[in-house]
Each structure stands twice: as structure tokens, then as C-alpha cells.
């Protein structure tokens, strides 16, 4: 099947984003999960590069996890756990945000 041809036949823009969320919305969602599961994390102290890493991880998690119980946010926090320890996460927090 030629996907490009199918989309063109249906007059759907090939370059149109399917998922769109702003950095502000993403960080607000992450902040809710942080408040719930790991309140010691100091996101206001994070560098630009680390915040971008966390936001990119969240983008990946939105694709891989369902939205209930902060699974998307928790997936992003878990994938960046080693980095986030520099900002206050503890090993106990890992157990709190893990899916087990």
C-alpha cells in the first residue's frame, strides 16, 4: 500500500502533524504528575537542555502509554530518572512512579 498516495487521494496533507501539544501544556501535565508522585523534584532548577530532554521523553511517552493514572508522565519521568536525580528525585521516588 502506498500511504502517500492514499493520503493524497483523500486530500490529507502529508506533512500535517497528528499529535500536537505545546511545551507549556506538556510541562503542566508533567508538573501534575510530579506533584503526585515525586514532589521533591525541582523542575525550576533544571537546565534548558535537561528540560528539553524531559519534554522529548514526554513526547515519546504520549505515543507509548495510555493517559490514565499519569502513565504518560510517569513514563517520561522514568526514562529520564538518572538525570532527574540531580534535581531531587530519590530511589524511593522510582518505586512511587514505577508501573509495578
C-alpha distances in whole Angstrom, upper triangle without the diagonal:
4,6,9,9,8,11,13,13,14,17,16,18,15,18,20,21,20,23,26,30,33,35,38,36,34,38,39,37,38,42,42,41,43,46,45,44,46,48,50,47,48,45,47,48,45,44,42,40,40,39,36,35,36,34,31,31,31,28,26,28,27,23,25,28,28,31,34,37,36,33,31,35,36,33,34,37,37,35,37,40,42,42,43,46,48,48,49,47,49,48,49,46,43,44,44,41,39,37,39
4,6,5,6,9,10,11,13,14,14,15,12,16,17,19,19,22,25,28,31,33,36,34,33,37,38,37,37,41,41,40,43,45,45,44,46,48,49,46,47,44,46,47,44,43,40,38,39,38,34,34,35,32,29,30,30,27,26,28,27,23,25,28,29,31,34,37,36,34,31,34,36,33,33,37,37,34,37,40,42,41,42,45,47,47,49,46,48,48,49,46,44,45,45,41,40,38,41
4,5,5,6,9,10,11,12,11,12,9,12,14,15,15,18,21,25,27,30,32,31,30,33,35,33,34,37,38,37,39,42,41,41,42,45,46,43,44,41,43,44,41,40,37,35,36,35,31,31,32,29,26,27,27,24,23,25,23,20,22,25,26,28,31,34,33,31,28,31,33,30,30,34,34,32,34,37,39,38,39,43,44,44,46,43,46,45,46,43,41,42,42,38,37,35,38
4,5,5,6,9,10,10,9,9,7,10,12,14,15,18,21,24,27,29,32,31,30,33,35,33,34,38,38,38,40,43,43,42,43,45,47,44,44,41,43,44,40,39,36,35,36,34,31,31,32,29,26,28,28,24,24,26,24,22,24,27,28,29,33,36,34,32,30,32,34,32,31,35,35,33,35,38,40,39,40,43,44,44,46,44,47,46,48,45,42,44,43,40,39,37,40
4,5,5,6,9,10,10,11,9,13,15,17,18,21,24,27,30,32,35,34,33,37,38,36,38,41,42,41,43,46,46,46,47,49,50,47,48,44,46,47,44,43,40,38,39,38,35,35,35,33,30,32,31,28,27,29,28,25,27,30,30,32,35,39,37,35,33,35,38,35,35,38,39,36,38,42,43,43,44,47,48,48,50,48,50,50,51,48,46,47,47,43,42,40,43
4,5,5,6,9,9,11,10,14,14,17,16,20,22,26,29,32,34,32,32,35,37,35,36,40,40,39,42,44,44,44,45,47,49,46,47,43,45,47,44,43,40,39,39,38,34,34,35,32,30,31,30,27,26,28,26,23,25,28,28,30,33,36,35,33,31,34,36,33,33,37,38,36,38,41,43,42,43,46,48,47,49,47,49,49,49,46,44,45,45,41,40,38,41
4,5,5,6,5,7,7,10,11,13,13,17,19,23,26,28,31,29,29,32,34,32,34,37,37,37,39,42,41,42,43,45,47,44,44,41,42,44,41,40,37,36,37,35,32,32,32,29,27,29,28,24,24,26,24,21,24,26,26,28,31,34,33,31,29,32,34,32,31,35,36,34,36,39,41,40,41,44,45,45,46,45,47,47,48,45,43,44,43,39,39,37,40
4,5,5,6,7,7,11,12,15,16,19,21,25,27,30,33,31,31,35,36,35,36,39,40,40,42,44,44,45,46,48,49,46,46,43,44,46,43,42,39,38,39,37,34,34,35,32,29,31,30,27,27,29,27,24,27,30,30,31,34,38,36,35,32,35,37,35,34,38,39,37,38,42,44,43,43,47,48,47,49,47,50,50,51,48,46,47,46,43,42,41,44
4,5,8,10,11,14,15,18,18,22,24,28,30,33,35,34,34,37,38,37,39,42,42,42,44,47,46,47,48,50,52,49,49,46,47,49,46,45,42,41,42,40,37,37,38,35,32,34,33,29,30,31,29,26,29,31,31,33,36,39,38,36,34,37,39,37,37,41,41,39,41,44,46,46,46,50,51,50,52,50,52,52,53,50,48,49,48,45,44,42,45
4,6,9,10,14,13,16,16,19,21,25,28,31,33,31,31,35,36,34,36,39,39,39,42,44,44,44,46,47,49,47,47,44,45,47,44,44,40,40,40,38,35,36,36,33,31,32,31,27,28,29,27,24,27,29,29,30,33,36,35,34,32,34,37,35,35,39,39,38,39,43,45,44,44,48,49,48,50,48,50,50,51,48,46,47,46,42,42,40,43
4,6,9,12,11,15,15,19,20,24,26,29,31,30,30,34,35,33,36,38,39,39,41,43,43,44,46,47,49,46,46,42,44,46,43,42,39,38,39,37,34,35,35,32,30,32,31,27,28,30,27,25,28,30,30,30,34,37,35,35,32,34,37,35,35,38,40,38,39,43,45,43,44,47,48,47,49,48,50,51,51,48,46,48,46,43,43,41,44
4,6,9,8,11,11,15,17,20,23,26,28,26,27,30,31,30,32,35,35,35,38,40,40,40,42,43,45,42,42,39,40,42,39,39,35,35,35,33,30,31,31,28,26,28,27,23,24,26,23,21,25,26,26,27,30,33,32,31,28,31,33,31,31,35,36,34,35,39,41,40,40,44,44,43,45,44,46,47,47,44,42,44,43,39,39,37,41
4,5,5,9,10,14,15,19,21,24,26,25,25,29,30,29,31,34,34,34,37,39,39,40,41,42,44,40,40,37,38,40,37,36,33,32,33,31,28,29,29,26,24,26,25,22,23,25,22,21,24,26,27,27,31,34,32,31,28,30,33,31,30,33,35,33,34,37,39,38,38,42,42,41,44,42,45,46,46,43,41,43,42,38,38,37,41
4,6,9,10,13,15,19,21,23,26,25,25,28,30,29,30,33,34,34,36,38,39,39,40,41,43,39,39,36,37,39,36,35,31,30,31,30,26,27,28,25,22,24,24,20,21,23,21,19,22,25,26,26,30,33,31,30,26,29,31,29,28,32,33,30,32,35,37,36,36,40,41,40,42,41,43,44,45,41,40,41,41,37,37,36,39
4,6,9,12,13,16,18,20,23,22,22,25,27,26,27,31,32,32,33,36,37,37,37,39,40,37,37,33,34,36,32,31,28,27,28,26,23,24,25,22,20,22,22,18,19,22,20,18,22,24,25,25,29,32,29,28,25,27,29,27,26,29,31,28,29,33,35,33,34,37,38,37,39,38,41,42,43,39,38,40,39,35,35,34,38
4,6,9,10,14,16,18,21,20,20,23,25,24,25,28,29,29,31,34,34,35,36,37,38,35,35,31,33,35,32,31,27,27,28,26,23,24,24,21,19,21,20,17,18,20,18,17,20,22,23,23,27,29,27,26,23,25,28,26,25,28,30,28,29,32,34,33,33,37,37,36,38,37,40,41,41,38,37,39,37,34,34,33,37
4,6,7,10,13,15,18,17,16,20,21,20,22,25,26,26,28,30,31,31,32,33,35,32,32,28,29,31,28,28,25,24,25,22,19,20,21,17,16,18,17,13,15,17,14,13,17,19,19,19,23,26,23,23,19,21,24,22,21,24,26,24,25,29,31,29,29,33,34,33,35,33,36,37,38,34,33,35,34,30,30,29,33
4,7,10,13,16,18,16,16,20,21,19,21,24,24,24,27,29,29,29,31,32,34,31,31,28,30,32,29,29,26,25,25,23,21,21,21,17,16,17,16,12,14,15,12,11,15,16,16,17,20,23,21,20,17,19,22,21,20,23,25,23,25,28,30,29,29,33,34,33,34,33,35,36,36,33,31,33,32,28,28,27,31
4,7,10,13,15,13,12,16,17,15,17,20,21,20,23,25,25,26,27,28,30,27,28,24,26,28,26,26,23,23,22,20,18,18,17,14,13,14,12,9,11,12,9,9,13,14,14,14,18,20,18,17,14,16,19,18,17,20,22,20,22,25,27,26,26,29,30,29,31,29,32,32,33,29,28,30,28,25,25,24,28
4,7,10,12,10,10,14,15,14,16,19,19,20,22,24,25,25,26,27,29,26,26,22,24,26,24,24,21,21,21,18,16,17,16,13,13,15,12,9,12,13,11,12,15,16,16,15,19,21,18,18,15,16,19,18,17,20,22,21,22,25,27,25,25,29,29,28,30,28,31,32,33,29,28,30,29,25,26,26,29
4,7,8,6,7,10,11,11,12,15,16,17,19,20,21,22,23,24,26,23,23,19,20,23,21,21,18,19,19,15,14,16,14,10,11,13,10,9,12,13,10,12,15,16,16,14,17,19,16,17,13,13,17,17,15,18,20,19,20,22,25,23,22,26,27,25,26,25,29,30,30,26,26,28,26,23,24,24,28
4,5,5,6,9,10,11,12,14,16,17,18,20,22,23,23,23,25,22,21,17,18,20,18,19,16,17,17,13,12,15,13,10,11,14,11,10,14,15,13,15,18,18,19,17,20,21,18,19,15,15,18,18,16,18,21,20,20,22,25,22,21,25,25,23,25,25,28,30,30,27,26,29,27,23,25,26,30
4,6,5,6,8,10,10,12,14,15,16,18,20,21,20,20,22,18,17,14,14,17,15,15,12,13,13,10,9,12,10,7,10,12,10,10,14,14,13,16,18,19,19,17,20,21,17,18,15,13,17,17,14,16,19,18,17,20,22,19,18,22,22,19,22,22,25,27,28,24,24,27,25,22,24,25,28
4,5,5,6,9,10,10,12,14,15,16,19,20,20,19,21,18,17,13,13,16,15,16,14,16,15,11,12,14,13,10,13,15,12,13,16,16,15,18,20,20,20,17,20,20,17,19,16,14,17,18,15,17,20,20,19,21,23,21,19,22,22,20,22,22,25,28,28,24,25,27,25,22,24,25,29
4,6,5,6,9,10,11,13,14,15,17,19,19,19,21,18,18,15,16,19,17,19,17,18,17,13,14,16,13,10,13,14,11,11,15,14,12,16,18,17,17,14,16,17,14,16,13,12,16,16,14,16,19,19,19,21,24,22,20,23,24,21,22,22,25,27,27,23,24,26,23,20,23,23,27
4,5,5,6,9,10,11,12,14,16,16,17,17,19,16,16,13,15,17,15,17,15,16,14,11,11,12,10,7,10,10,7,8,12,11,10,13,15,15,15,13,15,15,12,13,10,9,12,13,11,12,16,16,15,17,20,18,17,20,21,18,20,19,23,24,24,21,21,23,21,17,20,20,24
4,5,5,6,9,10,10,12,14,15,15,14,16,13,13,9,11,14,12,14,13,14,12,9,10,12,9,7,11,11,9,11,14,13,13,16,18,17,17,15,17,16,13,15,12,9,13,14,11,12,15,16,14,16,19,16,14,18,18,15,17,17,20,22,22,19,19,22,19,17,19,21,24
4,5,5,6,9,10,11,13,14,15,14,16,14,14,11,12,16,15,17,16,18,16,13,14,16,12,11,14,15,12,13,16,15,14,18,19,18,17,14,16,15,12,15,13,10,13,15,13,14,17,18,17,18,21,19,17,20,20,17,18,18,22,24,23,19,20,22,20,17,20,21,24
4,5,5,7,9,10,11,13,14,14,16,14,15,13,15,18,17,19,18,19,17,14,15,15,12,10,13,13,9,12,14,12,11,15,16,14,14,10,12,12,8,11,9,7,10,12,11,12,15,16,16,17,20,19,16,20,21,18,19,18,21,22,22,18,18,20,17,14,17,18,21
4,5,5,6,9,10,10,11,11,14,11,12,10,12,15,14,16,16,16,14,11,13,13,9,9,12,11,8,11,13,11,11,15,16,14,14,12,13,12,8,10,9,5,8,10,8,8,12,13,12,13,17,15,13,16,17,14,15,14,17,19,18,15,15,17,15,12,15,16,19
4,5,5,6,9,10,10,9,11,9,10,8,10,13,13,16,16,17,15,12,14,15,11,11,15,14,12,15,17,15,15,19,19,17,18,15,15,14,11,13,12,9,11,13,12,11,14,16,14,15,18,16,13,16,17,14,14,14,17,19,18,15,16,18,15,13,17,18,21
4,5,5,6,9,10,10,13,12,13,12,14,17,17,20,20,21,18,16,18,18,14,14,17,16,13,16,18,16,15,19,19,17,16,13,13,11,8,12,12,9,10,14,13,12,15,17,17,17,20,19,16,18,20,17,16,15,18,20,18,15,16,18,14,12,16,17,20
4,5,5,6,8,9,12,11,13,12,15,17,17,20,20,21,17,15,17,17,13,13,16,14,12,15,16,13,14,17,17,14,14,11,11,9,6,9,9,6,7,10,10,9,12,14,14,14,17,17,14,16,18,15,15,13,15,17,15,12,13,14,11,9,12,13,16
4,5,5,5,6,8,7,9,9,12,14,14,17,18,19,15,14,16,16,12,13,16,15,13,16,18,15,16,20,19,17,17,15,15,12,10,12,12,8,8,12,11,8,11,14,13,12,15,15,11,13,15,12,11,10,13,15,14,10,12,13,11,9,13,15,17
4,6,6,5,8,9,10,11,13,15,16,19,21,22,19,17,19,19,16,17,20,18,16,19,21,18,19,22,22,20,19,17,16,13,11,14,15,11,11,15,14,12,15,18,17,16,19,18,14,16,17,14,13,12,14,16,15,12,14,15,12,11,15,17,19
4,6,7,10,11,14,14,17,19,19,22,23,24,21,19,22,21,17,18,21,19,17,20,21,18,18,22,21,18,17,15,13,10,9,12,14,11,10,14,14,12,14,18,17,16,19,19,16,17,19,16,15,13,15,16,14,11,13,13,9,9,13,14,16
4,6,9,10,13,14,17,18,18,21,23,23,19,18,21,19,16,18,20,17,16,19,20,17,18,21,20,17,17,15,14,11,9,11,13,10,8,12,13,10,11,15,15,13,16,17,13,14,17,14,12,10,11,12,10,7,9,9,6,6,10,12,14
4,6,6,10,11,14,15,15,19,20,21,17,16,19,18,15,17,19,17,16,20,20,18,19,23,21,19,20,18,17,14,12,14,15,11,10,13,13,9,11,14,13,11,14,14,11,11,13,11,9,7,8,10,9,6,8,10,7,7,11,14,16
4,5,8,10,12,14,15,18,20,21,18,17,20,19,16,18,21,19,18,22,23,20,22,25,24,22,22,20,19,16,14,17,17,14,13,16,15,12,15,17,16,14,16,16,12,12,14,11,9,8,10,13,12,9,12,14,11,11,15,18,19
4,6,9,11,12,13,17,19,20,17,16,20,19,16,19,21,20,19,23,24,22,24,27,26,24,25,23,22,19,17,19,19,16,15,18,16,13,15,17,15,13,15,14,10,10,11,8,5,6,8,12,11,9,12,14,12,13,16,19,21
4,6,9,9,10,13,16,16,13,12,16,15,13,15,18,16,16,20,21,19,21,24,23,22,23,21,21,19,16,18,17,14,13,15,14,10,13,15,12,11,12,11,7,8,9,6,5,5,9,12,12,9,12,14,13,12,15,19,21
4,5,6,7,11,13,15,12,11,15,15,13,15,18,17,17,20,22,21,22,26,25,24,25,23,24,21,18,20,19,16,16,18,15,13,15,17,14,13,14,12,9,10,9,5,6,8,12,15,16,13,15,18,17,16,19,22,24
4,5,5,9,10,12,9,8,12,12,10,12,15,15,14,17,19,18,20,23,23,22,24,21,22,20,17,19,17,14,15,16,13,11,15,15,12,13,14,11,9,11,10,7,9,10,14,17,18,15,16,19,18,16,19,22,25
4,6,9,10,13,11,9,13,14,13,14,17,18,17,20,22,22,22,26,26,26,27,24,25,24,20,22,21,17,18,20,17,15,18,19,16,16,17,14,12,14,12,9,11,13,17,20,21,18,20,23,21,20,23,25,28
4,7,9,12,10,10,13,14,13,15,18,18,18,21,23,23,24,27,28,27,29,27,28,26,22,24,22,19,19,21,18,16,18,19,15,15,16,12,10,12,10,7,10,13,16,19,20,18,20,23,22,20,23,26,29
4,7,8,6,6,10,10,10,12,14,15,15,18,20,20,21,24,25,25,26,25,26,25,21,22,20,17,18,18,15,13,16,16,12,13,13,10,9,11,9,7,10,12,16,19,20,18,19,22,21,19,22,25,27
4,5,5,6,9,10,11,12,14,15,16,18,20,21,23,25,26,26,28,27,29,27,24,24,22,19,20,20,17,16,18,17,14,15,15,11,11,13,11,10,14,15,19,21,23,21,21,25,24,22,24,27,30
4,6,5,6,9,10,10,12,14,15,16,18,20,21,23,24,25,27,26,28,27,23,24,21,19,20,20,16,16,19,17,14,17,17,13,13,16,14,13,17,18,22,24,26,23,23,27,26,23,25,28,31
4,5,5,6,9,10,10,12,14,15,17,18,20,22,23,24,26,25,28,27,23,23,20,18,20,19,15,15,17,15,12,15,14,11,12,15,13,13,17,18,21,23,25,22,22,26,25,23,24,26,29
4,5,5,6,9,10,10,12,14,15,16,18,20,21,22,24,23,25,24,20,20,18,15,16,16,12,12,14,12,9,11,11,8,8,12,10,10,14,14,17,19,21,19,18,22,22,19,21,23,26
4,5,5,6,9,10,10,12,14,15,16,19,20,20,22,21,23,22,18,19,16,14,15,15,11,11,14,13,10,13,14,10,10,13,12,11,14,15,18,20,22,19,19,22,21,19,21,23,26
4,5,5,6,8,10,10,12,14,15,17,19,20,22,21,23,23,19,19,16,14,16,15,12,13,15,13,11,14,15,12,12,16,15,15,18,18,21,23,24,21,21,24,23,20,22,24,27
4,5,5,6,9,10,11,12,14,16,17,18,21,20,23,22,18,18,15,13,14,13,9,10,12,10,8,11,12,9,10,14,14,14,17,16,19,20,22,19,18,22,21,18,19,21,24
4,5,5,6,9,10,10,12,15,15,16,18,17,19,19,15,15,12,10,11,10,7,7,10,9,6,10,11,9,9,13,13,12,15,14,17,18,20,16,16,19,18,15,16,18,22
4,5,5,6,9,10,11,13,14,15,17,16,19,18,15,15,11,10,12,11,8,10,13,11,10,13,15,13,12,16,17,15,18,17,20,22,23,19,19,21,20,17,18,20,23
4,5,5,6,9,10,11,13,14,17,17,20,20,16,15,12,11,13,12,8,11,13,10,10,14,15,14,14,18,18,18,20,19,22,23,24,21,20,22,22,18,19,20,24
4,5,5,6,9,10,11,12,15,15,17,17,14,13,9,9,10,8,5,8,9,7,7,11,13,12,12,16,17,17,18,17,19,20,21,18,16,19,19,15,15,16,20
4,5,5,6,9,10,10,12,12,14,15,11,10,7,6,9,7,5,8,10,9,10,12,15,14,14,17,18,17,19,17,20,20,21,18,17,19,18,14,15,16,19
4,5,5,7,9,10,13,12,16,17,13,12,9,9,12,10,8,12,13,12,13,16,18,17,17,20,22,21,22,21,23,24,25,21,20,22,21,18,18,18,22
4,6,5,7,9,12,13,16,17,14,12,9,10,12,9,8,11,12,10,12,15,17,17,17,20,22,21,23,21,23,23,24,21,19,21,21,17,17,17,20
4,5,5,6,9,10,12,13,10,8,5,7,8,6,6,9,10,9,11,14,17,17,16,19,21,21,22,19,21,21,22,19,17,18,18,14,14,13,17
4,6,6,7,8,11,13,10,9,5,8,10,9,9,12,13,13,15,17,20,20,19,22,24,23,24,22,24,24,24,21,19,21,20,16,16,15,19
4,6,8,10,13,15,13,11,8,11,13,10,11,15,15,14,16,19,22,22,21,24,26,26,27,24,26,26,27,23,21,23,22,18,18,16,20
4,7,10,12,14,12,9,8,11,11,9,10,14,13,12,15,17,20,21,21,23,26,25,26,23,25,24,24,21,19,20,20,16,15,13,17
4,6,9,10,9,6,5,9,9,7,10,13,12,13,16,17,20,21,20,23,25,24,25,22,23,23,22,20,17,18,17,14,13,11,14
4,6,9,8,6,6,10,11,10,12,15,15,16,19,20,23,24,23,25,28,26,26,24,25,24,24,21,19,19,18,15,15,12,15
4,7,6,6,6,8,10,11,12,14,15,16,18,20,23,23,22,24,27,25,25,22,24,24,23,20,19,19,17,14,15,13,16
4,5,6,8,10,10,12,14,15,16,18,20,20,24,25,23,25,27,26,25,22,24,23,22,19,18,18,16,13,14,12,15
4,5,8,9,9,11,13,13,14,17,19,18,22,23,20,22,25,23,22,19,21,20,19,16,16,15,12,10,11,10,13
4,5,5,6,8,10,10,12,14,15,16,19,20,17,20,22,20,20,17,19,19,18,15,14,15,12,9,11,10,14
4,6,5,6,9,10,10,12,14,15,18,19,17,20,22,21,21,18,19,19,18,15,14,14,12,9,9,8,12
4,5,5,6,9,10,11,13,14,18,18,16,19,21,20,20,18,20,20,20,16,15,16,15,11,11,11,15
4,5,5,6,9,10,11,12,16,15,13,16,18,17,17,15,17,18,17,14,13,15,13,9,11,11,15
4,5,5,6,9,10,10,14,14,12,14,17,16,16,13,14,14,14,11,10,11,9,6,7,8,12
4,5,5,6,9,10,13,14,13,15,18,17,18,15,16,16,16,13,11,13,12,8,8,9,12
4,5,5,6,8,12,12,11,14,16,15,16,13,16,16,17,14,12,14,14,10,11,12,16
4,6,5,6,9,9,8,10,13,12,12,10,12,13,13,10,9,12,11,8,9,12,15
4,5,5,8,10,9,11,14,14,14,10,12,11,12,10,7,10,10,7,7,10,12
4,6,8,9,10,12,14,15,15,13,14,14,16,13,11,13,14,11,10,12,15
4,6,6,6,9,11,11,13,10,13,13,15,13,11,14,15,12,12,15,17
4,5,5,6,9,10,10,8,9,9,12,9,8,11,12,10,11,14,16
4,6,5,8,10,11,9,10,10,13,12,10,14,15,14,14,17,19
4,5,6,8,10,9,11,12,15,13,12,16,17,15,16,19,21
4,5,5,7,6,9,11,13,11,11,14,14,13,14,18,20
4,5,5,4,6,8,11,10,10,13,14,13,15,18,20
4,6,7,9,12,14,13,14,17,17,17,18,22,24
4,6,9,13,14,12,14,17,16,16,18,21,24
4,6,10,11,9,12,15,14,14,17,20,22
4,7,8,6,8,11,11,11,13,17,18
4,5,5,7,9,10,11,13,16,17
4,5,5,7,9,10,11,14,15
4,5,5,7,9,10,13,13
4,5,5,6,8,12,13
4,5,5,6,10,10
4,6,5,8,8
4,6,8,9
4,6,9
4,6
4
